[in-house]
Amino acid sequence: MCLVTHVRKSAYTGKYVYADLIDNALEFINSNRGTEGKKKRVFRVSSLYERNQVFFPDFDADLTEHLLVYLEGEKREELQAATKIKTDINDWTITDLYGSTRDLGASLASNSAALDGAVSGGNS
């Protein structure tokens, strides 16, 4: 499956909407704004899940089942090893600056225009 890491090039259509939504779920859940495990007992997920809790009647069990459908690689193992899910990812400034790479910790502003605004304290 092709992961969506950019603005869609085509509109949703009846013929492809289900596949497109699956691609969106894969991209979001495996991105740094969707989930984070970091080999801890607490698996962090986007606060969007808590705001949409109505879709997960048995919240922890249903959310875990949903995430396991789409999680890939070590993130899947981290969820399975976790003892708690915490819905506290709210940092929308990290959205896709580097194609949803899971690189946490350092400043993401590395271009001269972004750094200029940071140093001068003003908005360009």
SULJOGI-V588588 format. One record per backbone hydrogen bond with DSSP energy under -1.0 kcal/mol. NH is the residue of the N-H (numbers start at 0). CO is the residue of the C=O. Records with the same first field share a line. If there is no record, write none. Layout:
# SULJOGI-V588588
NH = CO / CO
This chain:
# SULJOGI-V588588
16 = 12
19 = 15
20 = 16
21 = 17
22 = 18
23 = 19
24 = 20
25 = 21
26 = 22
27 = 23
28 = 24
29 = 25
30 = 27
33 = 30
34 = 30
35 = 43
39 = 36
42 = 83
43 = 35
44 = 85
45 = 33
46 = 88
48 = 45
50 = 46
52 = 49
54 = 51
55 = 52
58 = 56
61 = 57
62 = 58
63 = 59
64 = 60
65 = 61
66 = 62
67 = 63
68 = 64
70 = 66
74 = 71
76 = 72
77 = 73
78 = 74
79 = 75
80 = 76
81 = 77
82 = 40
83 = 40
85 = 42
87 = 85
88 = 44
91 = 89
93 = 90
94 = 91
98 = 95
102 = 100
114 = 110
115 = 111
116 = 112
117 = 113
118 = 114
119 = 115
120 = 116
